[in-house]
Amino acid sequence: MKWKLNRLSCPSCAKKIETKLQEIDPKAIVNYNTRTLNIDENLVDDAAMIIEQIEPSIKITPLKQKHSGSNEHHSHNKPYKGLSVRSVLILAALVFVLGFIYKPLFLVAFLIPGYPVILSAIKGIIRRDFLDEKFLMSIATLGAVAVGEWAEAAVVMILYNLGEYLEEIAGEKTRNSVSALLDLTPEVVTVLKDENTTTKAPEDVLVGEIMLIKAGERVPLDGIIKEGSTTFNTSALTGESLPKPADIGDFVMSGVINLSSPIKVEVKNTYSDSTVAKMLRLLEDASLSKAPPERFITRFARVYTPLVVLAALLLALLPPLFGFGTFTDWGYRALVLLVVSCPCALVISVPMSYFSGMGRASQLGILVKSGEVLDRLKDIDVAVWDKTGTLTNGEFEVINIKPAPSISENELLTFAFSLEQYSAHPLAKAIIKKAKELNLKPSETIDLKEIPGKGVEGIVDGNKILAGSLNYLNSLYPEFEIQSENSATAIAIIKINSEVELLGVLELADSLKDSTKKAIISLKSMGLQNVVLTGDRKESADFALRDLGIDEVKAELLPEDKLSYIRGLKNNKKTMFIGDGINDVPVITSSYVGVAMGGIGSDAAIEASDIVLITDEPKKIPLLLKLAKTVRTKVFTNITLTLSLKFLVIGLSIFGLSSMWQAIIADVGVTIVATLNAASIFNRFNGQ
């Protein structure tokens, strides 16, 4: 079961808690980014006691209990019972000011915010797990007290607590933006039964039940519209601001808002299998997986803190032992070194950059499974596309009607419509759709017979009519030499009575998605090569993709041929394969990065891919690459800024040119700036 960890404010605390809890539940997981704990429900009381020993201020509450950002700060951030962090800071500041009148009050001003920090450090020493920022702050400030710098110790401890408080506020936007997904499912569902309505929790609604969704309400579960037409606001799932029209028979995802009219929707997925639930699971799992820079920072911090303590100790002892100044002077410099060396800025801001990137991607309708995947996107050389259902709509349309001189276009189409009216074949659907658009009616047809993979024949208005592929009909009647000028998919119609007569040809094509051309142009401008792999005929594929400027089209491929091609590219290219996520699972898993287009409803797609697009829009791919580049830039900006400033202040402190309060301002300041820089990813790519 999942629980909320209120007042969890540092990654090192999260790791300590997780390590300790895994002694009672090996599957226990603490997610610092979402401030959640996964643990057996029967062990939660024991977990609360363990957490109390490590960090008394952290409290466990059920995840479903809603907390606003302000409530969490003012209700749960309580180092003292009944006092929030803000109250403690204000009190400490007032006492500090009074210290200029009566000096011992500086010591009180130090202890008010410092007591919880020192207590935590002492508990860490008892546990033999103490090399963290609270230990550094405690040693540094207690050292300042020991040498008589009470005012400086108070300033450092007040600023340290203020920094943690501001870091929490700065990071709250990131967590709130992601956790807002929790609000995409209404608490109750209105269910229709025998024209009567009842309300149920989303978890209790069964597949096949009918939901009533009124205007202004959010769709609670995935389903098919059975009655009514409306428009939806899909921005929460796809990042698109324009309303999307929907009618009877259309699939509707949970989480979207009904804007216009009441509709009745048949439930197709239970709550656990709904779009929103899958999004949440993917996002939470993603935040637990670390990118290479995150892993480096974790290892760096583990080694860095002990080295800093050792360096401070050597700085305090060696110079005076060799006659360079006093122990008091060098001891103070060592304390300054401890303060400025706190690794918070790196440990917090680098993971937050990736978490913000994955959160922003989810807002744009892109689910990235891990920070490592986000990091890998920077290396992509080649975008390899499946064609049908990925670049194209996967639905054919009649683009040309070419009748013989003896009949009209409508007559030719009516013959084809009459033969195909009961077929579910994609080409038949296109013919039926075109005929209905022209208000044509099928003629009386008997003795229908389908010739698998080749065509269909029957008696239409007393005439034997055969409709089939050009290759098939040319093999039967080579004298006609039937051709299609446009290289599109074509169907020829022949009348077979006393004589055989060619009635004409229908040309069909799979239309490109609206955003396909924009996506390919964007990727080319970014320097990526575009390749299409398809099982279609070469002529049909070239015709469908003729205006895109694709670098290479490989047609008439079997699944194993696609896999061989990807494996060949992998020797010297980093490939991203974008497919429908069902037929291309082997290719997706073999690529450097695998993307499932429109695969949110497919367990196979979710399992196989590194990235899932909630909608199947190709334009999301260049947007994703730009976002990944932004995240990478933020990560290295934060690392460079933090280390540069810290090393500068460390150098100044060694030469006695930096005081302790200046060091804490530098440390707190860079942490807040780095955190805000990471959180600013949520403000990028608006309206795209």
C-alpha positions in Angstrom: 0.0 0.0 0.0 1.1 3.6 -0.7 1.4 6.2 2.0 2.3 9.9 2.0 5.5 11.0 3.8 4.8 14.6 5.0 7.9 16.7 5.8 10.3 14.5 4.0 12.8 17.2 3.0 16.1 15.6 2.0 17.1 12.8 -0.4 19.6 11.4 2.2 16.8 11.1 4.7 14.7 9.2 2.2 17.5 6.8 1.5 18.1 6.2 5.2 14.5 5.6 5.8 14.2 3.2 2.9 17.3 1.2 3.9 16.0 0.8 7.5 12.4 -0.1 6.4 13.7 -2.8 4.0 14.9 -4.7 7.1 11.2 -5.3 7.9 9.9 -5.3 4.4 12.4 -6.0 1.6 9.9 -4.5 -1.0 9.6 -1.2 0.9 10.3 1.8 -1.5 10.6 5.5 -0.5 10.1 7.8 -3.5 11.6 11.2 -2.6 10.3 12.9 -5.6 6.6 12.1 -4.9 7.1 12.0 -1.1 5.5 8.5 -0.9 6.2 5.2 0.8 5.3 1.7 -0.6 5.0 -0.8 2.3 2.9 -3.6 3.5 -0.2 -2.2 5.2 0.3 -4.5 8.2 3.8 -3.0 8.8 2.8 0.7 8.7 2.8 1.2 12.5 6.3 -0.4 12.7 7.4 1.9 9.8 6.1 4.9 11.6 8.2 4.1 14.7 11.3 3.6 12.6 10.8 6.9 10.8 10.2 8.6 14.1 13.6 7.4 15.2 15.3 8.7 12.1 13.4 11.9 11.5 10.8 12.8 14.1 9.2 15.5 12.0 8.2 13.1 9.2 4.7 11.8 9.5 2.9 9.1 7.6 -0.7 9.7 6.3 -2.8 7.7 3.8 -2.1 8.8 0.2 -5.8 9.5 -0.5 -5.9 12.2 2.1 -5.5 15.4 0.2 -3.0 18.1 1.3 -2.5 21.4 -0.2 1.0 22.8 -0.6 0.4 25.4 2.1 -1.1 22.9 4.5 1.9 20.6 4.2 4.2 23.5 5.1 2.3 24.9 7.9 0.7 21.8 9.4 3.3 19.2 9.0 6.6 21.1 8.9 6.7 21.3 12.8 10.1 20.9 14.4 8.3 21.7 17.7 4.8 20.6 18.5 2.4 23.3 17.6 4.9 25.4 15.7 5.5 25.5 12.0 8.9 26.1 10.4 7.9 29.6 9.5 6.9 30.3 13.2 10.2 28.9 14.5 12.2 31.0 12.0 10.3 34.2 12.9 10.8 33.5 16.6 14.5 32.8 16.1 14.9 36.0 14.1 13.2 38.1 16.8 15.4 36.5 19.6 18.5 37.1 17.4 17.7 40.8 17.1 17.4 41.0 20.9 20.8 39.4 21.2 22.4 42.7 20.2 21.0 44.0 23.6 21.7 40.8 25.6 24.4 38.6 24.1 23.2 35.2 25.6 20.1 35.5 23.5 22.2 34.7 20.5 22.7 31.3 22.0 18.9 30.9 22.4 18.4 32.1 18.8 20.8 29.4 17.7 19.1 26.6 19.7 15.5 27.4 18.6 16.0 26.3 15.0 19.2 24.3 15.8 17.7 21.8 18.3 15.9 19.5 15.8 19.0 19.6 13.5 21.4 18.7 16.3 19.0 16.0 17.6 18.9 14.4 14.2 22.7 14.5 13.9 23.0 12.9 17.3 20.6 10.1 16.3 22.6 9.6 13.1 25.8 9.2 15.2 24.0 6.6 17.4 22.9 4.8 14.2 26.5 5.1 12.8 25.0 6.8 9.8 25.7 10.4 10.3 27.7 11.8 7.4 25.0 14.1 6.0 24.3 17.8 5.8 22.7 18.0 9.3 25.9 16.5 10.8 28.0 19.1 8.9 25.7 22.0 10.0 25.7 20.7 13.6 29.5 20.4 13.8 30.1 23.7 12.2 27.7 25.7 14.3 28.6 24.0 17.6 32.2 24.7 16.8 31.3 28.4 16.3 29.6 28.3 19.7 32.7 26.8 21.2 34.9 29.6 19.9 32.5 32.2 21.1 30.9 33.1 17.8 27.3 32.8 19.1 25.8 35.3 16.7 27.4 33.7 13.7 26.2 30.2 14.9 22.7 31.6 15.2 22.8 33.2 11.7 24.0 30.0 10.1 21.4 27.8 11.7 18.6 30.3 11.0 19.7 30.5 7.3 20.1 26.8 7.0 16.5 26.2 8.2 15.3 29.0 6.0 17.1 27.5 3.1 15.4 24.1 3.6 12.0 25.8 3.9 12.5 27.7 0.7 13.9 24.7 -1.1 10.7 22.8 -0.1 8.5 25.6 -1.5 10.6 25.8 -4.7 10.3 22.0 -5.2 6.6 22.0 -4.3 5.6 23.2 -7.7 7.3 20.2 -9.3 5.6 17.7 -7.0 2.2 19.4 -7.3 2.4 19.5 -11.1 3.0 15.8 -11.2 0.7 14.8 -8.3 -2.1 16.8 -10.0 -2.5 13.7 -12.1 -4.1 12.2 -9.0 -7.0 14.5 -9.5 -7.7 13.3 -13.0 -10.1 10.7 -11.7 -13.4 11.9 -10.0 -14.1 10.5 -6.6 -17.5 9.1 -7.8 -18.9 7.8 -11.1 -22.5 8.2 -12.2 -23.7 4.8 -13.5 -26.9 4.2 -15.4 -29.0 1.1 -14.9 -32.5 0.6 -16.2 -32.8 4.4 -16.7 -31.9 5.0 -13.1 -28.7 6.6 -11.9 -26.5 5.5 -9.0 -23.0 6.6 -7.9 -20.0 4.4 -7.4 -16.4 4.7 -6.6 -14.3 4.4 -9.8 -12.7 1.2 -8.4 -16.1 -0.5 -8.2 -17.3 0.2 -11.7 -17.3 -2.9 -14.0 -16.5 -3.2 -17.7 -19.7 -2.9 -19.7 -21.5 -0.6 -17.4 -22.9 2.7 -18.7 -21.6 6.0 -17.3 -23.5 9.3 -17.6 -21.0 12.1 -18.1 -22.5 15.6 -17.9 -21.1 18.8 -19.4 -18.3 20.1 -17.3 -17.5 16.7 -15.7 -14.3 14.8 -16.0 -14.5 11.3 -17.6 -13.6 8.8 -14.8 -12.9 5.7 -16.9 -12.0 4.7 -20.4 -14.9 3.9 -22.7 -16.9 4.1 -25.9 -19.5 6.8 -26.5 -22.9 5.0 -26.9 -25.2 8.1 -27.0 -24.6 11.8 -27.6 -21.9 13.9 -29.2 -19.7 16.5 -27.5 -16.3 18.1 -27.4 -13.5 17.3 -24.9 -10.8 19.2 -23.2 -7.8 16.8 -23.4 -5.1 19.2 -22.2 -4.5 17.3 -19.0 -3.5 14.2 -20.9 -2.1 15.5 -24.2 -1.1 19.1 -23.6 -3.3 20.2 -26.4 -5.5 23.2 -25.7 -7.9 22.9 -28.6 -11.2 21.1 -27.9 -11.5 17.7 -29.5 -14.9 16.7 -31.0 -16.3 13.2 -30.3 -19.3 11.2 -31.5 -21.0 7.9 -31.0 -18.5 5.0 -31.4 -15.5 7.1 -30.5 -13.1 5.9 -27.7 -12.8 8.4 -24.9 -9.9 8.3 -22.3 -10.3 8.8 -18.6 -9.1 12.2 -17.4 -10.5 14.4 -20.2 -13.3 16.9 -19.5 -16.7 16.9 -21.2 -17.2 20.4 -22.5 -20.5 20.5 -24.4 -23.3 18.0 -23.9 -24.3 15.0 -21.7 -23.0 11.7 -23.1 -23.4 8.0 -22.2 -20.2 6.0 -22.2 -19.8 2.2 -22.0 -16.9 1.3 -19.7 -14.1 -0.5 -21.6 -11.4 -0.6 -18.9 -11.6 -1.0 -15.1 -10.0 1.7 -13.0 -6.7 -0.2 -12.6 -6.4 -0.5 -16.4 -7.6 3.0 -17.2 -5.4 5.6 -19.0 -5.0 7.7 -15.9 -4.0 4.8 -13.6 -1.4 3.6 -16.2 0.0 7.1 -16.4 0.4 7.3 -12.7 2.1 3.9 -12.4 4.5 4.7 -15.2 5.3 8.1 -13.8 5.9 6.9 -10.3 8.1 4.0 -11.6 10.0 6.5 -13.8 10.9 8.7 -10.8 12.6 5.7 -9.1 15.0 5.0 -12.0 18.1 7.1 -12.1 19.9 8.7 -15.1 23.7 8.5 -15.3 24.2 12.0 -13.9 21.9 11.2 -11.0 23.8 8.0 -10.2 27.1 10.0 -10.4 25.8 12.6 -8.0 24.6 9.9 -5.5 28.0 8.3 -5.6 29.8 11.6 -5.5 27.8 12.8 -2.4 28.6 9.4 -0.6 32.3 10.0 -1.0 32.3 13.8 -1.0 30.9 14.3 2.6 33.5 12.1 4.3 36.3 13.8 2.3 35.0 17.2 3.3 35.0 16.2 7.0 38.6 14.9 6.6 39.7 18.0 4.8 38.2 20.3 7.5 39.9 18.2 10.2 43.3 18.5 8.4 42.7 22.2 7.8 42.1 22.8 11.5 45.1 20.8 12.7 48.0 20.9 10.1 48.7 24.6 9.6 48.9 25.5 13.3 51.0 22.4 14.0 53.5 23.7 11.5 53.4 27.1 13.0 51.1 28.9 10.5 48.6 30.7 12.8 46.5 29.5 15.8 44.2 26.6 16.3 41.3 29.0 16.8 41.9 30.8 13.5 42.3 27.6 11.4 39.5 25.9 13.3 37.1 28.6 12.3 38.2 28.3 8.7 37.5 24.6 8.9 34.0 25.3 10.2 33.4 27.6 7.3 34.6 24.8 5.0 32.0 22.4 6.5 29.2 24.9 6.0 29.9 25.7 2.4 30.6 22.0 1.5 27.0 20.8 2.2 26.0 18.8 -1.0 22.3 19.7 -0.8 22.2 21.7 -4.1 23.5 18.8 -6.1 21.6 16.0 -4.3 18.3 17.8 -4.7 18.5 19.7 -8.0 19.9 17.0 -10.3 17.2 14.4 -9.6 14.6 17.2 -9.6 15.7 18.2 -13.1 14.9 14.7 -14.4 11.7 14.5 -12.4 10.6 17.8 -13.7 11.4 16.7 -17.3 9.3 13.5 -16.9 6.5 15.5 -15.3 6.4 18.1 -18.0 6.5 15.3 -20.6 3.5 13.7 -19.0 1.6 17.0 -19.2 2.4 17.1 -22.9 1.0 13.6 -23.4 4.4 11.8 -23.4 5.2 9.1 -20.7 8.9 8.6 -20.3 9.7 5.5 -18.2 12.9 6.7 -16.6 15.4 9.5 -16.2 17.9 7.2 -18.0 15.7 7.1 -21.1 15.3 10.9 -21.0 19.1 11.1 -20.9 19.6 8.6 -23.8 17.5 10.8 -26.1 20.4 13.2 -26.5 22.4 10.6 -28.4 19.8 9.7 -31.1 21.1 9.7 -34.7 18.2 8.0 -36.6 14.5 8.1 -36.2 13.1 4.8 -37.6 9.4 4.9 -38.2 6.8 2.3 -38.8 4.4 3.5 -41.5 0.8 2.4 -41.0 -0.8 3.8 -37.9 2.4 5.7 -37.0 3.0 8.2 -39.8 -0.3 7.5 -41.5 -3.8 7.2 -39.9 -4.0 3.5 -40.7 -7.3 4.2 -42.5 -7.5 4.1 -46.3 -9.4 6.6 -48.4 -10.5 6.6 -52.0 -8.4 9.3 -53.7 -9.3 8.6 -57.3 -12.2 7.0 -59.3 -11.2 6.1 -62.8 -14.3 4.6 -64.7 -14.3 3.1 -68.2 -15.9 5.3 -70.9 -19.1 3.2 -70.7 -20.0 4.1 -67.1 -19.9 7.0 -64.7 -17.8 7.4 -61.5 -20.9 6.9 -59.3 -21.8 3.8 -61.1 -18.3 2.3 -60.7 -18.3 3.2 -57.0 -21.8 1.7 -56.6 -20.6 -1.7 -58.0 -17.7 -1.7 -55.6 -19.9 -0.5 -52.7 -22.4 -3.3 -53.4 -19.7 -6.0 -53.2 -17.9 -4.6 -50.2 -20.9 -3.4 -48.1 -20.5 -6.2 -45.5 -16.8 -6.5 -45.4 -14.6 -5.3 -42.5 -11.4 -5.1 -44.6 -9.6 -1.7 -44.4 -10.0 -1.1 -48.2 -13.7 -2.1 -48.1 -14.2 0.4 -45.3 -12.7 3.2 -47.4 -15.0 2.3 -50.3 -18.1 2.2 -48.1 -17.2 5.5 -46.5 -16.7 7.2 -49.9 -20.0 5.9 -51.2 -21.9 7.1 -48.2 -20.3 10.5 -48.5 -21.8 10.7 -52.0 -25.2 9.4 -50.7 -25.0 6.3 -52.9 -27.0 3.2 -52.2 -25.9 -0.4 -52.7 -27.6 -2.4 -55.5 -29.2 -5.8 -54.9 -26.4 -8.2 -54.5 -26.4 -12.0 -54.1 -23.8 -14.9 -54.1 -21.1 -12.8 -52.4 -17.8 -14.6 -52.2 -14.6 -13.4 -50.8 -11.3 -14.5 -52.3 -8.9 -14.1 -49.3 -6.1 -11.6 -50.0 -7.2 -11.1 -53.6 -10.7 -9.7 -53.9 -14.4 -10.3 -53.8 -17.1 -11.3 -56.3 -20.9 -11.5 -56.5 -24.0 -10.9 -58.6 -24.9 -7.2 -58.6 -28.2 -6.3 -60.4 -27.9 -9.6 -62.4 -24.3 -8.9 -63.4 -21.4 -11.0 -62.2 -18.9 -8.5 -60.8 -15.4 -9.1 -59.6 -13.3 -6.6 -57.6 -9.7 -7.3 -56.7 -6.1 -6.3 -56.6 -4.4 -5.3 -59.9 -1.9 -8.2 -59.6 -4.7 -10.7 -59.2 -6.9 -9.5 -62.0 -4.0 -9.1 -64.4 -3.1 -12.7 -63.7 -6.7 -13.7 -64.7 -7.1 -11.3 -67.6 -3.6 -10.2 -68.8 -5.2 -8.7 -71.9 -6.4 -5.7 -69.9 -2.9 -4.8 -68.6 -4.5 -2.8 -65.8 -2.3 -0.2 -64.2 -2.5 2.6 -61.6 -0.7 5.7 -62.6 -0.2 7.0 -59.0 1.4 3.8 -57.6 -1.3 3.9 -54.9 -3.2 0.9 -53.7 -5.7 0.1 -56.4 -8.7 -2.1 -56.9 -10.0 -3.0 -60.4 -13.7 -3.8 -61.1 -14.5 -6.3 -63.9 -17.9 -7.3 -65.2 -18.1 -11.0 -66.3 -21.2 -11.8 -68.5 -21.0 -13.2 -72.0 -18.0 -11.0 -72.4 -15.4 -9.7 -69.8 -15.4 -5.9 -69.4 -13.1 -3.7 -67.4 -15.4 -1.2 -65.6 -12.6 0.8 -64.0 -10.1 1.3 -61.2 -10.4 2.8 -57.7 -7.2 4.2 -56.2 -6.8 4.3 -52.5 -4.2 5.6 -50.1 -3.5 5.6 -46.4 -3.6 9.3 -45.5 -0.8 11.0 -43.5 -1.6 12.2 -40.0 -1.9 15.9 -39.7 1.3 16.4 -37.7 3.5 13.9 -39.7 5.1 16.4 -42.1 5.8 18.9 -39.3 7.4 16.1 -37.3 9.7 15.0 -40.1 10.7 18.6 -41.0 11.5 19.3 -37.3 13.7 16.1 -36.9 15.6 16.9 -40.2 16.3 20.4 -38.9 17.7 18.8 -35.7 20.1 16.8 -37.8 18.4 13.4 -37.5 18.1 10.9 -40.3 14.5 9.5 -40.9 13.9 5.9 -42.1 10.6 4.2 -42.6 10.2 0.4 -42.3 7.0 -1.1 -43.6 5.5 -4.3 -44.9 3.6 -2.4 -47.7 4.5 -2.7 -51.3 7.3 -0.3 -52.3 5.1 1.6 -54.8 2.4 2.1 -52.2 4.8 3.2 -49.5 6.6 5.6 -51.8 3.3 7.1 -52.9 2.0 7.6 -49.3 5.3 9.2 -48.1 6.1 11.1 -51.3 6.0 14.6 -49.8 7.9 14.0 -46.6 11.5 13.9 -47.7 12.2 10.6 -45.9 15.9 9.6 -46.2 15.2 5.9 -46.7 12.1 3.8 -47.2 12.4 0.0 -46.7 9.3 -1.7 -48.0 7.9 -5.3 -48.2 9.5 -6.2 -44.9 8.6 -9.0 -42.5 8.9 -8.4 -38.7 12.2 -10.3 -38.7 13.5 -8.1 -41.6 12.8 -4.9 -39.5 14.6 -6.4 -36.6 17.6 -7.3 -38.8 17.7 -3.7 -40.1 17.6 -2.2 -36.6 20.4 -4.5 -35.4 22.5 -3.5 -38.4 22.1 0.2 -37.6 23.0 -0.3 -33.9 26.6 -1.0 -34.8 27.3 2.7 -35.5 24.0 4.6 -35.0 21.8 5.3 -32.0 18.2 4.5 -33.2 14.8 5.5 -31.9 12.1 3.3 -33.3 8.6 4.6 -33.3 5.8 2.1 -33.9 2.3 1.1 -33.0 3.6 -0.9 -30.1 1.9 -4.2 -30.8 3.2 -5.8 -34.0 6.6 -4.2 -33.6 7.5 -5.2 -30.0 10.7 -7.0 -31.0 11.9 -3.9 -32.9 10.9 -1.6 -30.1 12.8 -3.6 -27.5 15.9 -3.9 -29.7 16.2 -0.1 -30.4 18.3 2.3 -28.3 15.0 4.0 -27.5 11.7 2.4 -28.3 8.5 4.5 -28.6 5.0 3.1 -28.7 2.6 5.4 -30.6 -0.9 5.5 -29.2 -0.1 2.5 -27.1 -1.6 3.6 -23.8 -4.3 1.0 -24.1 -2.0 -1.9 -24.9 -0.1 -3.7 -22.1 2.3 -5.0 -24.7 3.2 -1.5 -25.8 3.7 -0.3 -22.2 5.8 -3.3 -21.3 8.0 -3.2 -24.4 8.6 0.5 -24.9 10.8 3.1 -23.2 8.3 5.9 -24.0 4.6 5.8 -24.5 2.7 8.5 -26.4 -0.8 8.9 -25.0 -2.0 10.2 -28.4 -0.4 8.9 -31.6 0.9 12.3 -32.9 4.3 12.2 -34.6 4.8 15.9 -33.7 5.4 14.8 -30.1 8.7 13.1 -31.1 10.7 16.3 -31.9 9.0 18.0 -28.9 10.3 15.2 -26.7 13.8 15.5 -28.0 13.8 19.3 -27.4 12.6 18.6 -23.8 15.3 16.0 -23.2 17.9 18.5 -24.4 16.5 21.2 -22.0 16.7 18.7 -19.1 20.3 17.8 -19.9 21.2 21.5 -20.1 19.5 22.2 -16.7 21.4 19.3 -15.1 24.8 20.5 -16.2 24.0 24.1 -15.5 23.1 23.1 -12.0 26.2 21.0 -11.5 28.6 23.6 -13.0 27.0 26.5 -11.0 27.0 24.6 -7.7 30.5 23.2 -7.9 32.0 26.5 -9.2 30.5 28.6 -6.4 31.3 26.0 -3.7 34.9 25.7 -4.8 35.2 29.5 -5.0 33.9 29.9 -1.4 36.0 26.9 -0.2 39.1 28.7 -1.6 38.2 31.9 0.1 37.5 30.1 3.4 41.0 28.4 3.3 42.6 31.8 3.0 40.4 33.3 5.7 38.4 35.5 3.3 35.0 34.1 3.9 32.9 34.0 7.1 30.5 31.3 8.2 27.3 33.3 7.4 28.6 34.1 3.9 29.3 30.5 3.4 25.7 29.5 4.4 24.2 32.2 2.2 26.3 30.9 -0.8 25.2 27.3 0.0 21.5 28.1 0.5 21.4 30.5 -2.4 22.9 28.1 -4.9 20.5 25.4 -3.7 17.5 27.6 -4.1 18.6 28.8 -7.6 19.4 25.3 -8.7 16.1 24.0 -7.5 14.1 26.8 -9.2 16.1 26.2 -12.4 15.1 22.5 -12.3 11.5 23.4 -11.6 11.4 25.9 -14.4 11.2 23.0 -16.9 7.5 23.1 -16.3 7.3 26.5 -17.9 8.9 25.3 -21.2 7.1 24.4 -24.5 3.8 26.1 -23.5 1.2 25.9 -26.3 3.1 23.5 -28.4 
